[in-house]
């Protein structure tokens, strides 16, 4: 299996060619596993299990074990989100997470990610937080939550002085809204429920359709 130190450039390659992070956030561990496996099977290269999911580190280990039974190393890369503290960062690293995502800006989390050689997506909202996250060497700055503060218009505004910082758009928007965020300057997108929709648990074709559409739009397709 790929070691932690090797995952940062490989995750970076995946986010460049498939710039959608599939976010799993549900109160049911069983449903979380189902969603994660459905997203991975549909072509999502980065699957994020948030700490809001019960037993999240165990689920990461199970998903990594899924991948270990087939030839080669990822994708899909399995990461952990809602990594708000150094304690959670250590738990994520111990579980084998291959990238970390935060909703906040935390220097200790950034330091642990760098030590482990992990790709880091660090959350920020204000210009000060965005610059701080960049100074902490985040690979991507997750501007979050965007919809409540103006969506694409807010992102476009803060990018006027901060256009040299790579940003991921997140916070609850639909697949068809990706082009507006891309036009505003986002280079990647974090989506949860919109990738799965209201389809039944066994409706793999519908999930695959949504994921294909999201990836196409994220890459600049019409």
N, CA, C and O of each residue as an XYZ file, in Angstrom:
888
protein
N       0.852     -1.206      0.000
C       0.000      0.000      0.000
C       0.877      1.242      0.000
O       1.963      1.242      0.580
N       0.413      2.285     -0.643
C       1.159      3.531     -0.692
C       1.396      4.077      0.705
O       0.488      4.062      1.536
N       2.599      4.557      0.974
C       2.888      5.121      2.285
C       2.373      6.541      2.371
O       2.062      7.168      1.359
N       2.286      7.049      3.610
C       1.785      8.398      3.812
C       2.615      9.427      3.058
O       2.066     10.349      2.455
N       3.934      9.273      3.090
C       4.793     10.279      2.483
C       4.551     10.364      0.978
O       4.720     11.431      0.387
N       4.162      9.267      0.356
C       3.969      9.258     -1.089
C       2.611      9.811     -1.522
O       2.421     10.122     -2.698
N       1.672      9.936     -0.595
C       0.317     10.261     -1.044
C       0.133     11.716     -1.444
O      -0.734     12.000     -2.270
N       0.895     12.642     -0.907
C       0.633     14.049     -1.193
C       0.703     14.362     -2.691
O      -0.243     14.944     -3.221
N       1.770     14.005     -3.388
C       1.791     14.312     -4.824
C       0.765     13.517     -5.618
O       0.251     14.002     -6.626
N       0.464     12.313     -5.177
C      -0.516     11.520     -5.914
C      -1.927     12.062     -5.728
O      -2.717     12.088     -6.672
N      -2.240     12.491     -4.519
C      -3.543     13.127     -4.290
C      -3.627     14.429     -5.077
O      -4.670     14.745     -5.650
N      -2.539     15.178     -5.107
C      -2.517     16.420     -5.890
C      -2.808     16.137     -7.361
O      -3.525     16.899     -8.010
N      -2.264     15.063     -7.878
C      -2.514     14.695     -9.278
C      -3.986     14.373     -9.494
O      -4.576     14.771    -10.498
N      -4.576     13.650     -8.545
C      -5.992     13.299     -8.668
C      -6.884     14.527     -8.599
O      -7.845     14.636     -9.361
N      -6.582     15.453     -7.698
C      -7.432     16.638     -7.575
C      -7.319     17.512     -8.813
O      -8.247     18.251     -9.140
N      -6.177     17.432     -9.508
C      -6.014     18.198    -10.742
C      -6.818     17.595    -11.890
O      -7.374     18.324    -12.711
N      -6.880     16.267    -11.949
C      -7.561     15.632    -13.078
C      -9.026     15.288    -12.783
O      -9.811     15.093    -13.711
N      -9.396     15.214    -11.518
C     -10.775     14.915    -11.129
C     -11.127     15.790     -9.927
O     -11.205     15.289     -8.805
N     -11.346     17.113    -10.148
C     -11.378     18.088     -9.060
C     -12.669     18.140     -8.231
O     -13.230     19.211     -7.997
N     -13.119     16.975     -7.801
C     -14.293     16.890     -6.927
C     -13.953     15.998     -5.742
O     -13.506     14.865     -5.921
N     -14.162     16.505     -4.532
C     -14.038     15.682     -3.335
C     -15.440     15.255     -2.923
O     -16.307     16.094     -2.677
N     -15.656     13.955     -2.850
C     -16.941     13.427     -2.412
C     -16.971     13.349     -0.894
O     -16.203     12.599     -0.291
N     -17.849     14.115     -0.282
C     -17.887     14.227      1.172
C     -18.973     13.321      1.738
O     -20.126     13.361      1.308
N     -18.583     12.504      2.711
C     -19.532     11.601      3.374
C     -19.786     12.135      4.778
O     -18.881     12.209      5.609
N     -21.045     12.507      5.021
C     -21.434     13.057      6.328
C     -22.821     12.554      6.667
O     -23.809     13.064      6.138
N     -22.913     11.568      7.535
C     -24.187     10.945      7.890
C     -24.068     10.380      9.297
O     -22.970     10.006      9.709
N     -25.172     10.304     10.056
C     -25.100      9.768     11.413
C     -25.005      8.250     11.485
O     -24.874      7.692     12.574
N     -25.070      7.581     10.347
C     -25.031      6.114     10.322
C     -23.715      5.605      9.738
O     -23.414      5.888      8.579
N     -22.917      4.854     10.522
C     -21.677      4.293      9.959
C     -21.933      3.394      8.758
O     -21.167      3.404      7.794
N     -23.012      2.617      8.815
C     -23.320      1.707      7.702
C     -23.642      2.496      6.436
O     -23.191      2.148      5.345
N     -24.430      3.567      6.595
C     -24.749      4.398      5.438
C     -23.516      5.119      4.926
O     -23.363      5.320      3.721
N     -22.641      5.508      5.834
C     -21.402      6.171      5.423
C     -20.559      5.248      4.549
O     -20.015      5.676      3.532
N     -20.453      3.984      4.944
C     -19.693      3.029      4.130
C     -20.340      2.863      2.763
O     -19.652      2.828      1.743
N     -21.674      2.759      2.747
C     -22.365      2.598      1.471
C     -22.109      3.778      0.562
O     -21.799      3.612     -0.618
N     -22.242      4.992      1.124
C     -22.033      6.191      0.323
C     -20.605      6.271     -0.201
O     -20.385      6.572     -1.374
N     -19.640      6.002      0.667
C     -18.235      6.084      0.261
C     -17.937      5.098     -0.862
O     -17.260      5.439     -1.831
N     -18.440      3.885     -0.729
C     -18.194      2.880     -1.758
C     -18.900      3.239     -3.056
O     -18.370      3.004     -4.142
N     -20.100      3.811     -2.945
C     -20.827      4.220     -4.156
C     -20.100      5.341     -4.876
O     -20.009      5.330     -6.104
N     -19.582      6.307     -4.133
C     -18.852      7.415     -4.747
C     -17.584      6.920     -5.429
O     -17.269      7.325     -6.548
N     -16.858      6.039     -4.744
C     -15.620      5.510     -5.318
C     -15.911      4.707     -6.578
O     -15.200      4.831     -7.575
N     -16.954      3.885     -6.533
C     -17.300      3.069     -7.703
C     -17.730      3.932     -8.879
O     -17.562      3.546    -10.036
N     -18.292      5.111     -8.576
C     -18.774      6.002     -9.635
C     -17.670      6.849    -10.253
O     -17.902      7.526    -11.254
N     -16.477      6.823     -9.676
C     -15.360      7.552    -10.276
C     -14.810      8.714     -9.475
O     -13.921      9.418     -9.954
N     -15.313      8.938     -8.267
C     -14.746      9.983     -7.416
C     -13.363      9.522     -6.945
O     -13.231      8.431     -6.390
N     -12.346     10.334     -7.162
C     -10.984      9.925     -6.818
C     -10.580     10.308     -5.402
O      -9.604      9.774     -4.874
N     -11.321     11.234     -4.775
C     -11.052     11.616     -3.391
C     -12.345     11.497     -2.594
O     -13.310     12.215     -2.858
N     -12.363     10.598     -1.628
C     -13.527     10.374     -0.789
C     -13.178     10.794      0.634
O     -12.226     10.290      1.230
N     -13.966     11.727      1.168
C     -13.711     12.290      2.495
C     -14.736     11.775      3.503
O     -15.939     11.962      3.320
N     -14.264     11.133      4.554
C     -15.112     10.715      5.665
C     -14.943     11.750      6.766
O     -13.836     11.945      7.266
N     -16.021     12.411      7.146
C     -15.905     13.456      8.149
C     -15.946     12.865      9.557
O     -16.494     11.786      9.781
N     -15.356     13.593     10.491
C     -15.380     13.158     11.880
C     -16.774     13.234     12.485
O     -16.988     12.733     13.589
N     -17.721     13.844     11.797
C     -19.097     13.849     12.287
C     -19.766     12.496     12.106
O     -20.836     12.260     12.666
N     -19.156     11.602     11.335
C     -19.664     10.240     11.175
C     -19.188      9.400     12.358
O     -17.989      9.375     12.635
N     -20.080      8.718     13.059
C     -19.634      7.852     14.161
C     -18.627      6.814     13.677
O     -18.773      6.239     12.598
N     -17.614      6.590     14.488
C     -16.575      5.597     14.187
C     -15.824      5.909     12.898
O     -15.400      4.998     12.187
N     -15.663      7.181     12.599
C     -15.048      7.573     11.324
C     -13.676      6.949     11.087
O     -13.440      6.450      9.986
N     -12.747      6.946     12.063
C     -11.439      6.335     11.791
C     -11.544      4.852     11.413
O     -10.805      4.377     10.551
N     -12.453      4.131     12.052
C     -12.622      2.713     11.703
C     -13.106      2.571     10.263
O     -12.672      1.671      9.545
N     -13.992      3.447      9.850
C     -14.501      3.373      8.481
C     -13.395      3.636      7.464
O     -13.356      3.013      6.403
N     -12.500      4.560      7.794
C     -11.364      4.824      6.912
C     -10.527      3.566      6.752
O     -10.113      3.231      5.643
N     -10.277      2.871      7.851
C      -9.498      1.626      7.773
C     -10.204      0.601      6.896
O      -9.559     -0.086      6.104
N     -11.529      0.492      7.030
C     -12.275     -0.465      6.203
C     -12.189     -0.114      4.721
O     -12.021     -0.992      3.875
N     -12.305      1.161      4.420
C     -12.237      1.580      3.021
C     -10.850      1.365      2.436
O     -10.714      0.989      1.271
N      -9.835      1.598      3.230
C      -8.475      1.322      2.769
C      -8.274     -0.179      2.560
O      -7.562     -0.594      1.646
N      -8.901     -0.985      3.406
C      -8.818     -2.439      3.239
C      -9.522     -2.873      1.963
O      -9.072     -3.806      1.297
N     -10.635     -2.202      1.607
C     -11.300     -2.487      0.332
C     -10.320     -2.328     -0.818
O     -10.243     -3.176     -1.707
N      -9.577     -1.240     -0.791
C      -8.667     -0.944     -1.884
C      -7.485     -1.909     -1.911
O      -6.930     -2.189     -2.973
N      -7.108     -2.412     -0.749
C      -5.933     -3.287     -0.666
C      -6.149     -4.626     -1.356
O      -5.184     -5.309     -1.699
N      -7.419     -5.011     -1.565
C      -7.674     -6.322     -2.162
C      -7.582     -6.288     -3.682
O      -7.661     -7.339     -4.318
N      -7.419     -5.128     -4.275
C      -7.277     -5.077     -5.728
C      -5.876     -4.605     -6.089
O      -5.210     -3.974     -5.269
N      -5.423     -4.895     -7.283
C      -4.059     -4.535     -7.673
C      -3.836     -3.034     -7.696
O      -4.739     -2.265     -8.027
N      -2.629     -2.623     -7.343
C      -2.237     -1.220     -7.449
C      -2.689     -0.379     -6.276
O      -3.495     -0.811     -5.451
N      -2.159      0.825     -6.217
C      -2.530      1.788     -5.188
C      -3.498      2.800     -5.788
O      -3.515      3.015     -7.000
N      -4.305      3.422     -4.925
C      -5.340      4.382     -5.280
C      -5.190      5.025     -6.652
O      -4.205      4.743     -7.334
N      -6.109      5.867     -7.090
C      -7.327      6.215     -6.379
C      -8.347      5.073     -6.363
O      -8.198      4.100     -7.102
N      -9.388      5.186     -5.518
C      -9.733      6.376     -4.754
C      -8.849      6.572     -3.535
O      -8.456      5.614     -2.869
N      -8.546      7.829     -3.259
C      -7.845      8.181     -2.035
C      -8.879      8.422     -0.948
O      -9.922      9.032     -1.186
N      -8.575      7.936      0.247
C      -9.514      8.033      1.359
C      -8.955      9.022      2.379
O      -7.875      8.816      2.933
N      -9.703     10.097      2.617
C      -9.254     11.113      3.563
C     -10.258     11.328      4.667
O     -11.329     10.721      4.682
N      -9.906     12.196      5.588
C     -10.804     12.523      6.691
C     -11.065     14.018      6.727
O     -10.167     14.828      6.498
N     -12.320     14.370      7.020
C     -12.720     15.767      7.101
C     -13.182     16.145      8.492
O     -13.253     15.306      9.390
N     -13.498     17.431      8.661
C     -13.829     17.998      9.975
C     -12.679     17.750     10.945
O     -12.895     17.452     12.120
N     -11.456     17.877     10.437
C     -10.260     17.687     11.263
C      -9.971     19.028     11.941
O      -9.089     19.776     11.517
N     -10.713     19.311     12.977
C     -10.693     20.635     13.595
C      -9.570     20.843     14.599
O      -9.228     21.982     14.918
N      -8.987     19.748     15.105
C      -7.995     19.843     16.174
C      -6.794     18.952     15.889
O      -6.834     18.081     15.020
N      -5.732     19.190     16.639
C      -4.550     18.342     16.524
C      -4.869     16.906     16.925
O      -4.335     15.964     16.339
N      -5.731     16.736     17.914
C      -6.118     15.383     18.341
C      -6.776     14.625     17.196
O      -6.464     13.460     16.948
N      -7.678     15.290     16.509
C      -8.326     14.637     15.366
C      -7.328     14.379     14.240
O      -7.401     13.346     13.574
N      -6.414     15.288     14.027
C      -5.403     15.070     12.985
C      -4.589     13.818     13.292
O      -4.310     13.020     12.397
N      -4.209     13.647     14.553
C      -3.440     12.452     14.938
C      -4.266     11.183     14.741
O      -3.741     10.166     14.287
N      -5.552     11.235     15.078
C      -6.430     10.084     14.875
C      -6.544      9.749     13.392
O      -6.500      8.580     13.008
N      -6.689     10.773     12.566
C      -6.819     10.561     11.131
C      -5.554      9.935     10.558
O      -5.620      9.004      9.756
N      -4.416     10.447     10.970
C      -3.141      9.925     10.478
C      -2.956      8.477     10.928
O      -2.498      7.634     10.157
N      -3.316      8.195     12.186
C      -3.192      6.829     12.702
C      -4.108      5.862     11.949
O      -3.780      4.686     11.790
N      -5.253      6.362     11.489
C      -6.190      5.518     10.742
C      -5.732      5.262      9.313
O      -6.265      4.383      8.636
N      -4.744      6.028      8.853
C      -4.244      5.866      7.489
C      -4.804      6.848      6.490
O      -4.628      6.668      5.285
N      -5.481      7.894      6.963
C      -6.048      8.882      6.045
C      -4.987      9.414      5.095
O      -3.848      9.658      5.494
N      -5.370      9.591      3.830
C      -4.415      9.986      2.803
C      -4.502     11.466      2.439
O      -3.678     11.972      1.677
N      -5.482     12.145      2.975
C      -5.535     13.601      2.912
C      -6.407     14.081      4.065
O      -7.227     13.328      4.591
N      -6.225     15.334      4.451
C      -6.989     15.921      5.548
C      -7.751     17.136      5.040
O      -7.258     17.887      4.198
N      -8.972     17.320      5.568
C      -9.793     18.475      5.234
C     -10.287     19.096      6.530
O     -10.768     18.386      7.413
N     -10.175     20.399      6.652
C     -10.658     21.080      7.845
C     -11.710     22.121      7.460
O     -11.729     22.587      6.321
N     -12.596     22.493      8.412
C     -13.489     23.616      8.174
C     -12.896     24.915      8.704
O     -13.452     25.992      8.489
N     -11.768     24.809      9.396
C     -11.163     25.939     10.106
C      -9.679     26.027      9.797
O      -9.115     25.151      9.141
N      -9.059     27.085     10.274
C      -7.626     27.300     10.087
C      -6.919     26.998     11.400
O      -7.154     27.670     12.404
N      -6.049     25.983     11.395
C      -5.414     25.519     12.623
C      -3.959     25.184     12.334
O      -3.668     24.296     11.533
N      -3.054     25.891     12.983
C      -1.624     25.711     12.713
C      -1.134     24.334     13.124
O      -0.277     23.765     12.447
N      -1.655     23.780     14.215
C      -1.212     22.461     14.655
C      -1.616     21.377     13.663
O      -0.831     20.475     13.369
N      -2.824     21.465     13.155
C      -3.267     20.502     12.150
C      -2.392     20.601     10.906
O      -2.001     19.582     10.336
N      -2.087     21.815     10.490
C      -1.229     22.005      9.320
C       0.142     21.383      9.541
O       0.683     20.733      8.646
N       0.706     21.578     10.727
C       2.017     21.018     11.015
C       2.016     19.508     10.989
O       2.953     18.894     10.477
N       0.980     18.901     11.535
C       0.890     17.438     11.543
C       0.704     16.889     10.131
O       1.263     15.848      9.786
N      -0.072     17.583      9.329
C      -0.249     17.150      7.943
C       1.074     17.184      7.189
O       1.393     16.258      6.442
N       1.837     18.245      7.384
C       3.130     18.356      6.714
C       4.084     17.248      7.178
O       4.779     16.643      6.362
N       4.113     16.990      8.478
C       4.988     15.938      9.011
C       4.653     14.578      8.403
O       5.545     13.774      8.131
N       3.363     14.328      8.193
C       2.919     13.038      7.670
C       2.966     12.960      6.150
O       2.731     11.895      5.578
N       3.266     14.075      5.491
C       3.313     14.074      4.034
C       1.939     13.988      3.395
O       1.793     13.422      2.312
N       0.918     14.552      4.063
C      -0.448     14.454      3.567
C      -0.882     15.720      2.841
O      -0.485     16.826      3.207
N      -1.693     15.547      1.821
C      -2.336     16.653      1.128
C      -3.309     17.296      2.101
O      -4.082     16.601      2.759
N      -3.274     18.624      2.197
C      -4.087     19.343      3.173
C      -5.017     20.341      2.498
O      -4.576     21.207      1.742
N      -6.313     20.208      2.783
C      -7.317     21.170      2.356
C      -7.790     21.876      3.619
O      -8.480     21.278      4.445
N      -7.424     23.138      3.771
C      -7.706     23.856      5.023
C      -8.810     24.878      4.837
O      -8.795     25.659      3.886
N      -9.772     24.867      5.756
C     -10.924     25.738      5.659
C     -10.640     27.169      6.080
O      -9.840     27.423      6.981
N     -11.314     28.101      5.409
C     -11.183     29.532      5.700
C     -12.377     30.237      5.078
O     -13.024     29.708      4.174
N     -12.662     31.435      5.569
C     -13.757     32.208      4.991
C     -13.354     33.647      4.702
O     -13.568     34.142      3.596
N     -12.778     34.314      5.679
C     -12.396     35.713      5.493
C     -11.063     35.799      4.753
O     -10.318     34.820      4.710
N     -10.754     36.959      4.172
C      -9.446     37.124      3.534
C      -8.290     36.824      4.482
O      -7.303     36.211      4.073
N      -8.396     37.244      5.736
C      -7.327     36.971      6.706
C      -7.140     35.471      6.891
O      -6.011     34.982      6.916
N      -8.251     34.737      7.022
C      -8.153     33.286      7.204
C      -7.599     32.606      5.952
O      -6.808     31.667      6.051
N      -8.008     33.073      4.793
C      -7.513     32.481      3.541
C      -6.000     32.644      3.442
O      -5.293     31.691      3.117
N      -5.508     33.833      3.717
C      -4.063     34.076      3.650
C      -3.334     33.267      4.716
O      -2.258     32.729      4.456
N      -3.905     33.175      5.902
C      -3.281     32.388      6.973
C      -3.169     30.924      6.568
O      -2.126     30.302      6.771
N      -4.241     30.367      5.995
C      -4.207     28.973      5.551
C      -3.137     28.763      4.490
O      -2.435     27.752      4.506
N      -3.009     29.707      3.574
C      -1.965     29.609      2.546
C      -0.575     29.675      3.173
O       0.324     28.939      2.765
N      -0.393     30.548      4.159
C       0.901     30.659      4.837
C       1.239     29.393      5.616
O       2.412     29.091      5.837
N       0.210     28.652      6.032
C       0.424     27.382      6.730
C       0.671     26.229      5.754
O       0.746     25.068      6.157
N       0.796     26.563      4.472
C       1.136     25.605      3.411
C       0.016     24.633      3.092
O       0.271     23.483      2.733
N      -1.230     25.090      3.223
C      -2.335     24.274      2.743
C      -2.195     24.083      1.232
O      -1.857     25.025      0.514
N      -2.452     22.885      0.758
C      -2.391     22.626     -0.677
C      -3.569     23.283     -1.397
O      -3.438     23.750     -2.528
N      -4.705     23.310     -0.733
C      -5.884     24.009     -1.216
C      -6.518     24.717     -0.031
O      -6.505     24.198      1.085
N      -7.068     25.891     -0.264
C      -7.827     26.581      0.776
C      -9.305     26.367      0.476
O      -9.801     26.762     -0.579
N      -9.998     25.738      1.418
C     -11.430     25.480      1.270
C     -12.203     26.706      1.755
O     -12.262     26.970      2.956
N     -12.786     27.440      0.838
C     -13.570     28.614      1.224
C     -14.958     28.110      1.619
O     -15.713     27.594      0.796
N     -15.266     28.277      2.909
C     -16.419     27.593      3.500
C     -16.972     28.412      4.660
O     -16.204     28.962      5.449
N     -18.318     28.500      4.774
C     -19.350     28.015      3.840
C     -19.732     29.116      2.870
O     -20.071     30.221      3.294
N     -19.683     28.839      1.587
C     -19.904     29.870      0.586
C     -21.366     30.284      0.375
O     -21.643     31.484      0.351
N     -22.306     29.358      0.222
C     -23.674     29.800     -0.096
C     -24.267     30.826      0.867
O     -24.911     31.768      0.405
N     -24.082     30.693      2.188
C     -24.715     31.673      3.088
C     -24.141     33.083      2.991
O     -24.793     34.042      3.404
N     -22.931     33.222      2.452
C     -22.301     34.553      2.429
C     -22.264     35.172      1.038
O     -21.629     36.206      0.836
N     -22.947     34.541      0.073
C     -22.988     35.139     -1.258
C     -22.574     34.221     -2.389
O     -22.638     34.608     -3.556
N     -22.146     32.998     -2.059
C     -21.833     32.022     -3.099
C     -20.736     32.473     -4.044
O     -19.716     33.001     -3.601
N     -20.931     32.269     -5.357
C     -19.904     32.624     -6.338
C     -19.504     34.099     -6.287
O     -18.346     34.439     -6.531
N     -20.459     34.971     -5.972
C     -20.147     36.407     -5.922
C     -19.137     36.699     -4.816
O     -18.223     37.502     -5.004
N     -19.298     36.055     -3.676
C     -18.346     36.253     -2.577
C     -16.969     35.709     -2.960
O     -15.951     36.359     -2.722
N     -16.945     34.513     -3.554
C     -15.670     33.922     -3.956
C     -14.955     34.821     -4.965
O     -13.754     35.061     -4.843
N     -15.686     35.314     -5.951
C     -15.082     36.187     -6.957
C     -14.526     37.455     -6.324
O     -13.487     37.961     -6.748
N     -15.212     37.966     -5.313
C     -14.769     39.198     -4.661
C     -13.464     38.995     -3.901
O     -12.540     39.798     -4.034
N     -13.379     37.927     -3.104
C     -12.143     37.740     -2.332
C     -10.984     37.303     -3.214
O      -9.822     37.468     -2.844
N     -11.299     36.746     -4.381
C     -10.221     36.358     -5.282
C      -9.614     37.548     -6.017
O      -8.538     37.424     -6.602
N     -10.272     38.678     -5.998
C      -9.698     39.853     -6.657
C      -8.317     40.188     -6.084
O      -7.386     40.413     -6.857
N      -8.152     40.229     -4.746
C      -6.807     40.455     -4.215
C      -6.042     39.168     -3.929
O      -4.833     39.208     -3.702
N      -6.738     38.013     -3.938
C      -6.108     36.756     -3.509
C      -6.121     35.708     -4.612
O      -6.208     34.511     -4.338
N      -6.036     36.152     -5.836
C      -6.139     35.235     -6.964
C      -4.982     34.280     -7.121
O      -5.064     33.344     -7.916
N      -3.900     34.489     -6.382
C      -2.755     33.586     -6.475
C      -2.890     32.379     -5.558
O      -2.026     31.503     -5.562
N      -3.965     32.321     -4.771
C      -4.175     31.215     -3.829
C      -5.191     30.238     -4.420
O      -6.280     30.634     -4.834
N      -4.825     28.979     -4.453
C      -5.716     27.951     -4.998
C      -6.847     27.675     -4.007
O      -6.602     27.421     -2.827
N      -8.093     27.730     -4.500
C      -9.252     27.619     -3.618
C     -10.207     26.527     -4.065
O     -10.421     26.304     -5.257
N     -10.774     25.856     -3.075
C     -11.819     24.860     -3.267
C     -13.118     25.448     -2.743
O     -13.145     26.022     -1.654
N     -14.191     25.311     -3.505
C     -15.490     25.828     -3.088
C     -16.254     24.756     -2.329
O     -16.289     23.599     -2.749
N     -16.869     25.139     -1.206
C     -17.606     24.171     -0.396
C     -18.671     24.898      0.412
O     -18.675     26.125      0.519
N     -19.574     24.103      0.977
C     -20.547     24.686      1.879
C     -21.992     24.396      1.559
O     -22.885     24.942      2.206
N     -22.252     23.532      0.556
C     -23.622     23.159      0.282
C     -24.204     23.781     -0.968
O     -25.006     24.711     -0.880
N     -23.816     23.286     -2.130
C     -24.408     23.738     -3.393
C     -24.558     22.540     -4.312
O     -23.934     21.501     -4.091
N     -25.372     22.677     -5.328
C     -25.684     21.568     -6.209
C     -24.686     21.378     -7.340
O     -23.855     22.243     -7.618
N     -24.792     20.232     -7.978
C     -23.905     19.889     -9.089
C     -23.974     20.943    -10.188
O     -22.941     21.340    -10.727
N     -25.177     21.400    -10.527
C     -25.340     22.353    -11.627
C     -24.817     23.750    -11.288
O     -24.732     24.604    -12.170
N     -24.469     23.990    -10.034
C     -23.895     25.271     -9.633
C     -22.369     25.297     -9.769
O     -21.751     26.349     -9.603
N     -21.767     24.160    -10.066
C     -20.306     24.093    -10.178
C     -19.761     25.117    -11.171
O     -18.781     25.788    -10.846
N     -20.343     25.277    -12.369
C     -19.773     26.241    -13.318
C     -19.676     27.655    -12.771
O     -18.720     28.369    -13.072
N     -20.651     28.069    -11.970
C     -20.609     29.429    -11.417
C     -19.445     29.579    -10.450
O     -18.782     30.616    -10.432
N     -19.197     28.566     -9.657
C     -18.063     28.621     -8.728
C     -16.735     28.497     -9.480
O     -15.734     29.096     -9.088
N     -16.737     27.724    -10.552
C     -15.520     27.603    -11.356
C     -15.208     28.944    -12.031
O     -14.051     29.362    -12.088
N     -16.235     29.604    -12.536
C     -16.044     30.910    -13.161
C     -15.551     31.941    -12.152
O     -14.843     32.882    -12.509
N     -15.930     31.757    -10.894
C     -15.494     32.685     -9.844
C     -14.066     32.422     -9.387
O     -13.490     33.219     -8.646
N     -13.487     31.290     -9.836
C     -12.086     31.037     -9.537
C     -11.773     29.787     -8.761
O     -10.601     29.525     -8.488
N     -12.768     28.998     -8.391
C     -12.489     27.748     -7.681
C     -11.822     26.753     -8.623
O     -12.182     26.662     -9.797
N     -10.846     26.008     -8.102
C     -10.178     24.980     -8.913
C     -10.605     23.580     -8.514
O     -10.237     22.608     -9.173
N     -11.387     23.464     -7.427
C     -11.887     22.174     -6.971
C     -13.163     22.411     -6.175
O     -13.485     23.541     -5.808
N     -13.891     21.311     -5.912
C     -15.230     21.439     -5.354
C     -15.500     20.307     -4.377
O     -15.217     19.145     -4.669
N     -16.047     20.649     -3.219
C     -16.429     19.648     -2.247
C     -17.938     19.497     -2.230
O     -18.657     20.458     -1.954
N     -18.427     18.286     -2.527
C     -19.871     18.037     -2.563
C     -20.207     16.782     -1.775
O     -19.444     15.817     -1.751
N     -21.358     16.820     -1.136
C     -21.817     15.672     -0.361
C     -23.070     15.085     -0.998
O     -22.988     14.401     -2.018
N     -24.231     15.349     -0.400
C     -25.491     14.757     -0.857
C     -25.786     14.966     -2.336
O     -26.323     14.052     -2.962
N     -25.465     16.122     -2.940
C     -25.803     16.296     -4.359
C     -25.204     15.237     -5.287
O     -25.732     15.008     -6.375
N     -24.130     14.600     -4.882
C     -23.554     13.550     -5.725
C     -24.381     12.270     -5.663
O     -24.375     11.472     -6.601
N     -25.084     12.082     -4.565
C     -25.882     10.875     -4.376
C     -27.351     11.113     -4.674
O     -28.049     10.214     -5.143
N     -27.819     12.321     -4.403
C     -29.203     12.650     -4.657
C     -30.149     11.882     -3.761
O     -29.764     11.411     -2.691
N     -31.393     11.757     -4.205
C     -32.405     11.036     -3.437
C     -32.610      9.638     -3.985
O     -33.632      9.001     -3.730
N     -31.636      9.170     -4.732
C     -31.764      7.847     -5.351
C     -31.752      6.755     -4.294
O     -31.144      6.933     -3.239
N     -32.416      5.620     -4.555
C     -32.347      4.495     -3.629
C     -30.906      4.039     -3.424
O     -30.032      4.314     -4.246
N     -30.676      3.346     -2.327
C     -29.307      2.941     -1.974
C     -28.651      2.090     -3.049
O     -27.427      2.091     -3.184
N     -29.467      1.357     -3.820
C     -28.878      0.454     -4.806
C     -28.888      1.040     -6.219
O     -28.643      0.322     -7.189
N     -29.172      2.345     -6.339
C     -29.254      2.953     -7.672
C     -27.876      3.458     -8.103
O     -27.630      4.662     -8.173
N     -27.001      2.519     -8.386
C     -25.642      2.864     -8.785
C     -25.610      3.671    -10.077
O     -24.804      4.597    -10.179
N     -26.446      3.367    -11.071
C     -26.405      4.154    -12.305
C     -26.699      5.641    -12.082
O     -26.076      6.494    -12.713
N     -27.638      5.954    -11.195
C     -27.958      7.350    -10.938
C     -26.800      8.057    -10.247
O     -26.478      9.197    -10.583
N     -26.170      7.388     -9.282
C     -25.001      7.975     -8.626
C     -23.884      8.199     -9.638
O     -23.239      9.247     -9.636
N     -23.657      7.208    -10.504
C     -22.619      7.340    -11.521
C     -22.916      8.507    -12.452
O     -22.002      9.232    -12.845
N     -24.200      8.698    -12.813
C     -24.571      9.801    -13.693
C     -24.267     11.136    -13.036
O     -23.713     12.032    -13.673
N     -24.622     11.275    -11.774
C     -24.384     12.527    -11.056
C     -22.881     12.807    -10.939
O     -22.432     13.937    -11.134
N     -22.119     11.769    -10.621
C     -20.675     11.955    -10.477
C     -20.051     12.333    -11.811
O     -19.209     13.230    -11.862
N     -20.444     11.673    -12.883
C     -19.913     12.026    -14.207
C     -20.225     13.472    -14.555
O     -19.382     14.191    -15.092
N     -21.442     13.889    -14.244
C     -21.846     15.262    -14.547
C     -21.027     16.255    -13.722
O     -20.579     17.276    -14.243
N     -20.835     15.958    -12.445
C     -20.049     16.833    -11.579
C     -18.609     16.938    -12.068
O     -18.051     18.033    -12.126
N     -18.014     15.820    -12.413
C     -16.634     15.845    -12.880
C     -16.502     16.578    -14.201
O     -15.540     17.315    -14.413
N     -17.464     16.380    -15.092
C     -17.433     17.078    -16.372
C     -17.498     18.592    -16.166
O     -16.732     19.336    -16.778
N     -18.411     19.046    -15.306
C     -18.541     20.477    -15.046
C     -17.307     21.023    -14.322
O     -16.858     22.136    -14.597
N     -16.770     20.236    -13.405
C     -15.595     20.672    -12.654
C     -14.376     20.847    -13.553
O     -13.499     21.663    -13.273
N     -14.332     20.073    -14.631
C     -13.221     20.168    -15.585
C     -13.449     21.250    -16.622
O     -12.581     21.508    -17.456
N     -14.617     21.886    -16.575
C     -14.897     22.968    -17.502
C     -15.811     22.610    -18.636
O     -15.955     23.379    -19.586
N     -16.453     21.423    -18.552
C     -17.376     21.032    -19.593
C     -18.690     21.785    -19.491
O     -18.955     22.475    -18.506
N     -19.502     21.642    -20.519
C     -20.813     22.340    -20.533
C     -21.907     21.440    -20.012
O     -23.066     21.850    -19.950
